Amino acid sequence: MPQRSPTTHPLSDVFIRAIRPQPAMVEYWDRIQTGLVLRCSLGGTLTWFLRARTADGKRTRPKLGQWPSLSLAQARKAAGAMIVDIGRGSDPVAEKRQSRATRLALASRKTVGEAMEEWQTTRKRDPEKPWSPNHARNVESSVKCHIPDQIKVRALVDMKRADWMNLVRGVAKTAPAAGAHLYTSVSGFLTHADAMGWIENHPLPRGGRRVVAPHVPPRQRVLSDHEWIAIWQASEAEPPKLRVFTRLLLLSLARTSEVASVRMSSIDPTRSLWSLPGFQTKNRNAHFMPLCDLARIELNLVWPLGQREVSDDPYLLSRSGNSSFTGMGKLLLRLKERTEIHDWTWHDLRRTGRTSLTFLGVDERLAEAAINHVALRPSGTRNSIIPVYDVAHNAPFAIEALTTWHEYVADVLAGRLPPDTARERFRNNSPYAIPVIRPSQNPARKKAKPGRKQATLPSLTDPKSQRS
């Protein structure tokens, strides 16, 4: 308890400046203004208080401020005004506590939209395991397209299990893959909200995914040589940057986001090498790809490889150079219309190249390095201990495997090898009869990309659809 001084003091500025810290907390009562108290803490901090009684006889001690921010004259004036308010039935301490409780209650009632924005920002900047750029884009797209505004403005604590389940169930009915991705995103968000104390319990049930939004089986579509040749030829009618994007996907076997974000600094024309830093890849491992003659011809359409600008580092395939390439959805639809091959996606080119490496007899480790996959056990499962002890980079393996793929593509396009030569050799060299898998046995799954709205096919005569 603070020690009360024996007598009140005619407080003055000179007296206050002379106050020094005491072994115990001391209060100095003002003789002029009734109830005005100056408290000196053990650390020497001087704080103004008012001691009074409310209309129902309850003691109250509201804080007025600290000296010297609140001078003696100002403290006396504030104390007099507060005594008048207390006489009229006010209780400053109770009102302040109620105001603080109200602010805390409102702050705890985050809306779904606010909480999801904070969750995404936190996960992107996680120092231990941040989201990859591609996953962050998928989550942002899923939230934007499949969570309506009427849910985003609701308080998070008011959302019940039925609300979340009905939301995911509605998306999964029309788009199974997007519904499965939305379930994953919502489950991760609610886990984060539960850990942060935004909600009391995780509302999604155990095993709810199997009932509401089960995972869609992975695609197994592999294009024949005739089909990817048709796609290569159909891209000839596109503007240069769209043509380069299509053909680089086939040659590099990289992901769409990696090709779309190719920058000038990642191309080394002297060594004919394309390098991807770890922050641009899915597994955070740097990746190196050779530039064959076909790739150099394509890149020369958008940037002469002998002319390097040091002042800036633009993106090579976007219109402005300030961001990665966009518009691949409309480009895909136009290529499907020209080739009359409709059951394929961009990622099928990557799977086709990886399968062709097996047809060409490339060792599994080299083939996996070509598409920048993590190390595999002999049984085919991922082994997290291999990268810990084997720190040798896979760049030589990737370059060797991709060089084999580039030579095969060049021979087929130039007519030196008939299409599907690699597949036929693989089947003929096998001691077993391998059935031919037709494209019709690999139907395209519906709504494969999370959060992507159904696009409409633009007219080929529309000039807007032809701009790079």
ZIPE-V715698 format. One record per backbone hydrogen bond with DSSP energy under -1.0 kcal/mol. NH is the residue of the N-H (numbers start at 1). CO is the residue of the C=O. E is the energy in kcal/mol with one decimal. If there is no record, write none. Layout:
nh: (NH & NH)
co: (CO & CO)
e: (E & E)
This chain:
nh: (3 & 5 & 9 & 11 & 16 & 17 & 18 & 19 & 26 & 27 & 28 & 30 & 31 & 36 & 37 & 38 & 39 & 40 & 41 & 44 & 47 & 48 & 49 & 50 & 51 & 52 & 54 & 57 & 60 & 64 & 65 & 67 & 70 & 75 & 76 & 77 & 78 & 79 & 80 & 81 & 82 & 83 & 84 & 85 & 86 & 87 & 88 & 89 & 90 & 95 & 96 & 97 & 98 & 99 & 100 & 101 & 102 & 103 & 104 & 105 & 106 & 107 & 108 & 110 & 112 & 113 & 115 & 116 & 117 & 118 & 119 & 120 & 121 & 122 & 123 & 124 & 125 & 131 & 136 & 137 & 138 & 139 & 140 & 141 & 142 & 143 & 144 & 145 & 146 & 147 & 151 & 152 & 153 & 154 & 156 & 158 & 159 & 164 & 165 & 166 & 167 & 168 & 169 & 170 & 171 & 172 & 173 & 175 & 179 & 180 & 181 & 182 & 183 & 184 & 185 & 186 & 187 & 188 & 189 & 190 & 191 & 192 & 193 & 194 & 195 & 196 & 198 & 208 & 212 & 213 & 228 & 229 & 230 & 231 & 232 & 233 & 234 & 235 & 236 & 237 & 238 & 243 & 244 & 245 & 246 & 247 & 248 & 249 & 250 & 251 & 252 & 253 & 259 & 260 & 261 & 262 & 264 & 267 & 268 & 273 & 274 & 275 & 276 & 280 & 281 & 287 & 289 & 291 & 296 & 297 & 298 & 299 & 300 & 301 & 303 & 307 & 315 & 316 & 325 & 331 & 332 & 333 & 334 & 335 & 336 & 337 & 338 & 339 & 340 & 349 & 351 & 352 & 353 & 354 & 355 & 356 & 357 & 358 & 359 & 360 & 361 & 362 & 367 & 368 & 369 & 370 & 372 & 373 & 377 & 380 & 389 & 390 & 398 & 399 & 400 & 401 & 402 & 403 & 404 & 405 & 406 & 407 & 408 & 409 & 410 & 411 & 412 & 413 & 414 & 416 & 417 & 421 & 424 & 425 & 426 & 427 & 428 & 429 & 441 & 442 & 452 & 462)
co: (25 & 27 & 29 & 9 & 12 & 13 & 14 & 16 & 40 & 3 & 38 & 36 & 9 & 33 & 49 & 28 & 47 & 26 & 45 & 41 & 39 & 65 & 37 & 62 & 35 & 60 & 58 & 54 & 52 & 48 & 48 & 46 & 66 & 71 & 72 & 73 & 74 & 75 & 76 & 77 & 78 & 79 & 80 & 81 & 82 & 83 & 84 & 86 & 85 & 91 & 92 & 93 & 94 & 95 & 96 & 97 & 98 & 99 & 100 & 101 & 102 & 103 & 104 & 108 & 154 & 152 & 111 & 112 & 113 & 114 & 115 & 116 & 117 & 118 & 119 & 120 & 121 & 123 & 132 & 133 & 134 & 135 & 136 & 137 & 138 & 139 & 140 & 141 & 142 & 143 & 148 & 148 & 149 & 151 & 110 & 155 & 156 & 160 & 161 & 162 & 163 & 164 & 165 & 166 & 167 & 168 & 169 & 171 & 175 & 176 & 177 & 178 & 179 & 180 & 181 & 182 & 183 & 184 & 185 & 186 & 187 & 188 & 189 & 190 & 191 & 192 & 193 & 205 & 208 & 209 & 224 & 225 & 226 & 227 & 228 & 229 & 230 & 231 & 233 & 234 & 235 & 239 & 240 & 241 & 242 & 243 & 244 & 245 & 246 & 247 & 248 & 249 & 255 & 256 & 257 & 259 & 314 & 264 & 273 & 268 & 289 & 266 & 287 & 277 & 278 & 276 & 274 & 272 & 292 & 293 & 294 & 295 & 296 & 298 & 299 & 304 & 321 & 262 & 260 & 327 & 328 & 329 & 330 & 331 & 332 & 333 & 334 & 335 & 336 & 346 & 347 & 348 & 349 & 350 & 351 & 352 & 353 & 354 & 355 & 356 & 358 & 357 & 363 & 364 & 365 & 366 & 369 & 368 & 381 & 377 & 385 & 386 & 394 & 395 & 396 & 397 & 398 & 399 & 400 & 401 & 402 & 403 & 404 & 405 & 406 & 407 & 408 & 409 & 410 & 411 & 411 & 418 & 420 & 421 & 422 & 423 & 424 & 425 & 438 & 439 & 449 & 459)
e: (-3.2 & -1.4 & -3.2 & -1.9 & -2.5 & -2.2 & -1.0 & -1.3 & -1.9 & -1.7 & -2.8 & -2.7 & -2.2 & -1.6 & -2.8 & -2.8 & -3.1 & -3.4 & -2.4 & -1.5 & -2.3 & -3.5 & -2.8 & -2.0 & -2.6 & -2.1 & -3.1 & -2.0 & -2.7 & -2.3 & -1.1 & -2.1 & -2.8 & -2.4 & -2.3 & -2.0 & -2.5 & -2.6 & -2.2 & -2.0 & -2.2 & -2.1 & -1.5 & -1.8 & -2.6 & -2.2 & -1.0 & -1.7 & -2.1 & -2.5 & -2.2 & -2.3 & -2.3 & -2.3 & -2.4 & -2.3 & -2.2 & -2.3 & -2.4 & -2.2 & -2.5 & -2.6 & -2.1 & -1.5 & -2.3 & -2.8 & -2.6 & -2.3 & -2.1 & -2.2 & -2.4 & -2.4 & -2.2 & -2.4 & -2.4 & -2.2 & -1.4 & -1.4 & -2.6 & -2.0 & -2.1 & -2.6 & -2.3 & -2.5 & -2.5 & -2.6 & -2.2 & -2.3 & -2.2 & -1.3 & -1.1 & -1.8 & -1.8 & -1.1 & -3.8 & -1.1 & -1.3 & -1.7 & -2.6 & -2.6 & -1.7 & -2.3 & -2.7 & -2.1 & -1.4 & -2.6 & -1.5 & -2.5 & -2.6 & -2.2 & -2.2 & -2.4 & -2.3 & -1.9 & -2.4 & -3.0 & -2.7 & -2.3 & -2.4 & -2.6 & -2.0 & -1.9 & -2.6 & -2.4 & -2.0 & -2.0 & -2.2 & -1.5 & -2.9 & -1.1 & -2.2 & -2.1 & -1.8 & -2.0 & -2.3 & -2.5 & -2.4 & -1.7 & -1.3 & -1.3 & -1.5 & -2.5 & -2.8 & -2.1 & -2.0 & -2.4 & -2.7 & -1.7 & -1.3 & -2.2 & -2.9 & -1.5 & -2.1 & -2.7 & -1.1 & -1.5 & -1.9 & -1.3 & -3.0 & -2.0 & -3.2 & -2.5 & -3.5 & -1.7 & -1.1 & -2.2 & -3.0 & -2.6 & -2.4 & -2.2 & -1.8 & -2.7 & -1.9 & -1.4 & -2.3 & -2.3 & -2.1 & -2.1 & -2.4 & -1.7 & -2.2 & -1.8 & -2.1 & -2.2 & -2.2 & -1.9 & -2.3 & -2.6 & -1.6 & -1.4 & -1.8 & -2.5 & -2.3 & -2.1 & -2.5 & -2.3 & -1.7 & -1.1 & -2.0 & -2.1 & -1.6 & -2.5 & -2.7 & -2.8 & -2.1 & -1.7 & -1.3 & -2.4 & -2.8 & -1.4 & -1.3 & -3.1 & -2.6 & -2.7 & -2.2 & -2.5 & -2.6 & -2.0 & -1.6 & -1.9 & -2.9 & -2.3 & -1.8 & -2.5 & -2.7 & -2.2 & -2.4 & -2.8 & -2.2 & -1.8 & -1.5 & -1.1 & -2.2 & -2.6 & -2.1 & -2.3 & -2.8 & -2.3 & -1.8 & -2.0 & -1.3 & -1.4)
